């Protein structure tokens, strides 16, 4: 599969802001927006390994743009 996303953050402990428990997932960004979250096979132009790190998708967008 080719490149689908601008950036993919892999293996992070995701707090999605809903108040639910954190979960391990990948988060993909395309054109400044979250395009996918969970377990997917798409690749990014840039990829980061967030193993052992907390990922908050809303703050992620501001950090990457």
N, CA, C and O atoms as a Tinker XYZ file with bonds, in Angstrom:
   260  protein
     1  N      0.848000   -1.187000    0.000000    73     2
     2  CA     0.000000    0.000000    0.000000    64     1     3
     3  C      0.886000    1.240000    0.000000    63     2     4     5
     4  O      1.905000    1.259000    0.691000    81     3
     5  N      0.533000    2.261000   -0.745000    73     3     6
     6  CA     1.310000    3.487000   -0.837000    64     5     7
     7  C      1.044000    4.427000    0.322000    63     6     8     9
     8  O      0.357000    4.078000    1.282000    81     7
     9  N      1.591000    5.610000    0.218000    73     7    10
    10  CA     1.426000    6.629000    1.258000    64     9    11
    11  C      0.014000    7.196000    1.183000    63    10    12    13
    12  O     -0.434000    7.629000    0.122000    81    11
    13  N     -0.679000    7.191000    2.312000    73    11    14
    14  CA    -2.046000    7.717000    2.383000    64    13    15
    15  C     -2.165000    8.978000    3.231000    63    14    16    17
    16  O     -3.068000    9.789000    3.026000    81    15
    17  N     -1.244000    9.138000    4.187000    73    15    18
    18  CA    -1.383000   10.191000    5.187000    64    17    19
    19  C     -0.147000   11.085000    5.213000    63    18    20    21
    20  O      0.927000   10.700000    4.751000    81    19
    21  N     -0.320000   12.275000    5.759000    73    19    22
    22  CA     0.812000   13.178000    5.933000    64    21    23
    23  C      1.697000   12.710000    7.082000    63    22    24    25
    24  O      2.923000   12.745000    6.983000    81    23
    25  N      1.069000   12.271000    8.175000    73    23    26
    26  CA     1.826000   11.837000    9.351000    64    25    27
    27  C      1.039000   10.740000   10.056000    63    26    28    29
    28  O     -0.183000   10.823000   10.175000    81    27
    29  N      1.738000    9.719000   10.520000    73    27    30
    30  CA     1.126000    8.658000   11.319000    64    29    31
    31  C      1.921000    8.534000   12.620000    63    30    32    33
    32  O      3.143000    8.391000   12.604000    81    31
    33  N      1.214000    8.590000   13.733000    73    31    34
    34  CA     1.808000    8.373000   15.049000    64    33    35
    35  C      1.393000    6.962000   15.460000    63    34    36    37
    36  O      0.205000    6.679000   15.611000    81    35
    37  N      2.363000    6.087000   15.639000    73    35    38
    38  CA     2.100000    4.671000   15.900000    64    37    39
    39  C      2.250000    4.327000   17.385000    63    38    40    41
    40  O      3.074000    4.902000   18.096000    81    39
    41  N      1.431000    3.375000   17.828000    73    39    42
    42  CA     1.586000    2.711000   19.135000    64    41    43
    43  C      1.428000    3.613000   20.348000    63    42    44    45
    44  O      1.975000    3.303000   21.407000    81    43
    45  N      0.703000    4.711000   20.233000    73    43    46
    46  CA     0.546000    5.612000   21.371000    64    45    47
    47  C     -0.573000    5.192000   22.298000    63    46    48    49
    48  O     -1.468000    4.446000   21.899000    81    47
    49  N     -0.530000    5.663000   23.526000    73    47    50
    50  CA    -1.619000    5.496000   24.472000    64    49    51
    51  C     -2.532000    6.698000   24.281000    63    50    52    53
    52  O     -2.207000    7.807000   24.707000    81    51
    53  N     -3.671000    6.476000   23.642000    73    51    54
    54  CA    -4.541000    7.560000   23.194000    64    53    55
    55  C     -5.588000    7.910000   24.245000    63    54    56    57
    56  O     -6.317000    7.050000   24.738000    81    55
    57  N     -5.640000    9.196000   24.571000    73    55    58
    58  CA    -6.729000    9.780000   25.350000    64    57    59
    59  C     -7.503000   10.637000   24.356000    63    58    60    61
    60  O     -7.000000   11.666000   23.905000    81    59
    61  N     -8.716000   10.227000   24.012000    73    59    62
    62  CA    -9.429000   10.891000   22.915000    64    61    63
    63  C    -10.321000   12.057000   23.347000    63    62    64    65
    64  O    -10.973000   12.674000   22.505000    81    63
    65  N    -10.358000   12.363000   24.628000    73    63    66
    66  CA   -11.122000   13.521000   25.090000    64    65    67
    67  C    -12.576000   13.226000   25.395000    63    66    68    69
    68  O    -13.321000   14.142000   25.746000    81    67
    69  N    -13.007000   11.976000   25.274000    73    67    70
    70  CA   -14.402000   11.640000   25.550000    64    69    71
    71  C    -14.642000   11.301000   27.015000    63    70    72    73
    72  O    -15.790000   11.148000   27.433000    81    71
    73  N    -13.571000   11.183000   27.800000    73    71    74
    74  CA   -13.701000   10.795000   29.197000    64    73    75
    75  C    -13.585000    9.289000   29.399000    63    74    76    77
    76  O    -13.575000    8.817000   30.535000    81    75
    77  N    -13.497000    8.542000   28.324000    73    75    78
    78  CA   -13.342000    7.090000   28.412000    64    77    79
    79  C    -11.904000    6.718000   28.735000    63    78    80    81
    80  O    -11.030000    7.583000   28.796000    81    79
    81  N    -11.662000    5.436000   28.941000    73    79    82
    82  CA   -10.300000    5.007000   29.256000    64    81    83
    83  C     -9.371000    5.157000   28.051000    63    82    84    85
    84  O     -9.813000    5.149000   26.902000    81    83
    85  N     -8.095000    5.292000   28.336000    73    83    86
    86  CA    -7.086000    5.379000   27.277000    64    85    87
    87  C     -6.978000    4.030000   26.574000    63    86    88    89
    88  O     -7.292000    2.993000   27.157000    81    87
    89  N     -6.533000    4.050000   25.317000    73    87    90
    90  CA    -6.368000    2.824000   24.553000    64    89    91
    91  C     -5.167000    2.962000   23.633000    63    90    92    93
    92  O     -4.827000    4.065000   23.207000    81    91
    93  N     -4.528000    1.847000   23.328000    73    91    94
    94  CA    -3.371000    1.877000   22.431000    64    93    95
    95  C     -3.877000    1.913000   20.996000    63    94    96    97
    96  O     -4.741000    1.125000   20.612000    81    95
    97  N     -3.325000    2.845000   20.200000    73    95    98
    98  CA    -3.781000    2.998000   18.823000    64    97    99
    99  C     -2.771000    3.782000   18.008000    63    98   100   101
   100  O     -1.850000    4.397000   18.546000    81    99
   101  N     -2.965000    3.745000   16.702000    73    99   102
   102  CA    -2.243000    4.596000   15.765000    64   101   103
   103  C     -3.166000    5.756000   15.409000    63   102   104   105
   104  O     -4.385000    5.591000   15.366000    81   103
   105  N     -2.594000    6.917000   15.158000    73   103   106
   106  CA    -3.374000    8.097000   14.757000    64   105   107
   107  C     -2.759000    8.651000   13.478000    63   106   108   109
   108  O     -1.558000    8.912000   13.417000    81   107
   109  N     -3.602000    8.827000   12.450000    73   107   110
   110  CA    -3.125000    9.337000   11.162000    64   109   111
   111  C     -3.707000   10.714000   10.884000    63   110   112   113
   112  O     -4.870000   10.989000   11.178000    81   111
   113  N     -2.868000   11.573000   10.311000    73   111   114
   114  CA    -3.271000   12.945000    9.989000    64   113   115
   115  C     -3.113000   13.161000    8.483000    63   114   116   117
   116  O     -2.105000   12.787000    7.884000    81   115
   117  N     -4.140000   13.774000    7.892000    73   115   118
   118  CA    -4.085000   14.149000    6.476000    64   117   119
   119  C     -4.648000   15.564000    6.360000    63   118   120   121
   120  O     -5.769000   15.832000    6.793000    81   119
   121  N     -3.875000   16.451000    5.781000    73   119   122
   122  CA    -4.268000   17.847000    5.565000    64   121   123
   123  C     -4.753000   18.516000    6.848000    63   122   124   125
   124  O     -5.766000   19.215000    6.858000    81   123
   125  N     -4.000000   18.283000    7.941000    73   123   126
   126  CA    -4.300000   18.954000    9.192000    64   125   127
   127  C     -5.473000   18.397000    9.971000    63   126   128   129
   128  O     -5.906000   19.007000   10.948000    81   127
   129  N     -6.001000   17.243000    9.560000    73   127   130
   130  CA    -7.148000   16.647000   10.253000    64   129   131
   131  C     -6.867000   15.185000   10.553000    63   130   132   133
   132  O     -6.138000   14.518000    9.819000    81   131
   133  N     -7.440000   14.700000   11.621000    73   131   134
   134  CA    -7.315000   13.279000   11.927000    64   133   135
   135  C     -8.113000   12.506000   10.891000    63   134   136   137
   136  O     -9.313000   12.725000   10.726000    81   135
   137  N     -7.440000   11.603000   10.196000    73   135   138
   138  CA    -8.063000   10.848000    9.114000    64   137   139
   139  C     -8.360000    9.404000    9.514000    63   138   140   141
   140  O     -9.245000    8.770000    8.938000    81   139
   141  N     -7.628000    8.885000   10.492000    73   139   142
   142  CA    -7.847000    7.515000   10.953000    64   141   143
   143  C     -7.280000    7.366000   12.354000    63   142   144   145
   144  O     -6.296000    8.008000   12.723000    81   143
   145  N     -7.927000    6.503000   13.123000    73   143   146
   146  CA    -7.439000    6.227000   14.463000    64   145   147
   147  C     -7.781000    4.780000   14.782000    63   146   148   149
   148  O     -8.904000    4.337000   14.541000    81   147
   149  N     -6.832000    4.054000   15.314000    73   147   150
   150  CA    -7.051000    2.650000   15.641000    64   149   151
   151  C     -5.935000    1.805000   15.085000    63   150   152   153
   152  O     -4.762000    2.168000   15.170000    81   151
   153  N     -6.309000    0.663000   14.509000    73   151   154
   154  CA    -5.348000   -0.256000   13.904000    64   153   155
   155  C     -5.611000   -0.270000   12.402000    63   154   156   157
   156  O     -6.629000   -0.803000   11.961000    81   155
   157  N     -4.722000    0.298000   11.623000    73   155   158
   158  CA    -4.904000    0.376000   10.173000    64   157   159
   159  C     -3.558000    0.180000    9.493000    63   158   160   161
   160  O     -2.511000    0.294000   10.130000    81   159
   161  N     -3.589000   -0.113000    8.209000    73   159   162
   162  CA    -2.349000   -0.429000    7.499000    64   161   163
   163  C     -1.794000    0.731000    6.682000    63   162   164   165
   164  O     -0.702000    0.609000    6.127000    81   163
   165  N     -2.508000    1.853000    6.589000    73   163   166
   166  CA    -2.044000    2.988000    5.799000    64   165   167
   167  C     -0.715000    3.539000    6.292000    63   166   168   169
   168  O     -0.410000    3.462000    7.483000    81   167
   169  N      0.066000    4.088000    5.390000    73   167   170
   170  CA     1.387000    4.633000    5.710000    64   169   171
   171  C      1.352000    6.152000    5.626000    63   170   172   173
   172  O      0.487000    6.729000    4.967000    81   171
   173  N      2.305000    6.795000    6.303000    73   171   174
   174  CA     2.415000    8.238000    6.277000    64   173   175
   175  C      3.708000    8.693000    5.637000    63   174   176   177
   176  O      4.694000    7.956000    5.617000    81   175
   177  N      3.703000    9.921000    5.109000    73   175   178
   178  CA     4.933000   10.528000    4.605000    64   177   179
   179  C      5.950000   10.557000    5.735000    63   178   180   181
   180  O      7.124000   10.247000    5.535000    81   179
   181  N      5.487000   10.932000    6.929000    73   179   182
   182  CA     6.305000   10.885000    8.137000    64   181   183
   183  C      5.616000    9.954000    9.119000    63   182   184   185
   184  O      4.387000    9.898000    9.165000    81   183
   185  N      6.392000    9.230000    9.896000    73   183   186
   186  CA     5.836000    8.346000   10.920000    64   185   187
   187  C      6.635000    8.512000   12.205000    63   186   188   189
   188  O      7.854000    8.686000   12.179000    81   187
   189  N      5.929000    8.456000   13.324000    73   187   190
   190  CA     6.559000    8.557000   14.643000    64   189   191
   191  C      6.143000    7.363000   15.479000    63   190   192   193
   192  O      5.006000    6.899000   15.388000    81   191
   193  N      7.059000    6.867000   16.290000    73   191   194
   194  CA     6.732000    5.794000   17.213000    64   193   195
   195  C      6.467000    6.409000   18.578000    63   194   196   197
   196  O      7.371000    6.979000   19.189000    81   195
   197  N      5.243000    6.297000   19.058000    73   195   198
   198  CA     4.853000    6.893000   20.330000    64   197   199
   199  C      4.749000    5.850000   21.434000    63   198   200   201
   200  O      4.092000    6.088000   22.448000    81   199
   201  N      5.385000    4.702000   21.253000    73   199   202
   202  CA     5.352000    3.648000   22.272000    64   201   203
   203  C      5.822000    4.226000   23.611000    63   202   204   205
   204  O      6.890000    4.831000   23.703000    81   203
   205  N      5.006000    4.026000   24.635000    73   203   206
   206  CA     5.336000    4.539000   25.962000    64   205   207
   207  C      4.952000    6.001000   26.161000    63   206   208   209
   208  O      5.236000    6.579000   27.211000    81   207
   209  N      4.309000    6.604000   25.160000    73   207   210
   210  CA     3.922000    8.018000   25.239000    64   209   211
   211  C      2.404000    8.161000   25.183000    63   210   212   213
   212  O      1.703000    7.311000   24.633000    81   211
   213  N      1.920000    9.237000   25.756000    73   211   214
   214  CA     0.499000    9.572000   25.689000    64   213   215
   215  C      0.263000   10.405000   24.433000    63   214   216   217
   216  O      1.032000   11.315000   24.123000    81   215
   217  N     -0.811000   10.082000   23.716000    73   215   218
   218  CA    -1.189000   10.822000   22.515000    64   217   219
   219  C     -2.578000   11.412000   22.741000    63   218   220   221
   220  O     -3.526000   10.693000   23.056000    81   219
   221  N     -2.683000   12.719000   22.577000    73   219   222
   222  CA    -3.983000   13.386000   22.656000    64   221   223
   223  C     -4.241000   13.974000   21.275000    63   222   224   225
   224  O     -3.623000   14.976000   20.913000    81   223
   225  N     -5.137000   13.378000   20.499000    73   223   226
   226  CA    -5.306000   13.771000   19.099000    64   225   227
   227  C     -5.527000   15.265000   18.860000    63   226   228   229
   228  O     -5.000000   15.801000   17.885000    81   227
   229  N     -6.276000   15.946000   19.698000    73   227   230
   230  CA    -6.502000   17.377000   19.471000    64   229   231
   231  C     -5.195000   18.147000   19.571000    63   230   232   233
   232  O     -4.919000   19.004000   18.732000    81   231
   233  N     -4.388000   17.857000   20.581000    73   231   234
   234  CA    -3.109000   18.531000   20.735000    64   233   235
   235  C     -2.122000   18.084000   19.653000    63   234   236   237
   236  O     -1.240000   18.851000   19.267000    81   235
   237  N     -2.260000   16.876000   19.174000    73   235   238
   238  CA    -1.392000   16.358000   18.120000    64   237   239
   239  C     -1.501000   17.219000   16.876000    63   238   240   241
   240  O     -0.481000   17.530000   16.260000    81   239
   241  N     -2.685000   17.608000   16.492000    73   239   242
   242  CA    -2.890000   18.424000   15.294000    64   241   243
   243  C     -2.144000   19.748000   15.428000    63   242   244   245
   244  O     -1.485000   20.187000   14.485000    81   243
   245  N     -2.241000   20.381000   16.582000    73   243   246
   246  CA    -1.564000   21.663000   16.760000    64   245   247
   247  C     -0.054000   21.510000   16.772000    63   246   248   249
   248  O      0.661000   22.427000   16.368000    81   247
   249  N      0.440000   20.374000   17.226000    73   247   250
   250  CA     1.868000   20.130000   17.294000    64   249   251
   251  C      2.454000   19.855000   15.911000    63   250   252   253
   252  O      3.564000   20.295000   15.615000    81   251
   253  N      1.726000   19.136000   15.065000    73   251   254
   254  CA     2.240000   18.742000   13.759000    64   253   255
   255  C      2.081000   19.820000   12.690000    63   254   256   257
   256  O      2.769000   19.780000   11.670000    81   255
   257  N      1.198000   20.769000   12.905000    73   255   258
   258  CA     0.968000   21.785000   11.871000    64   257   259
   259  C      1.750000   23.047000   12.151000    63   258   260
   260  O      1.673000   24.004000   11.381000    81   259
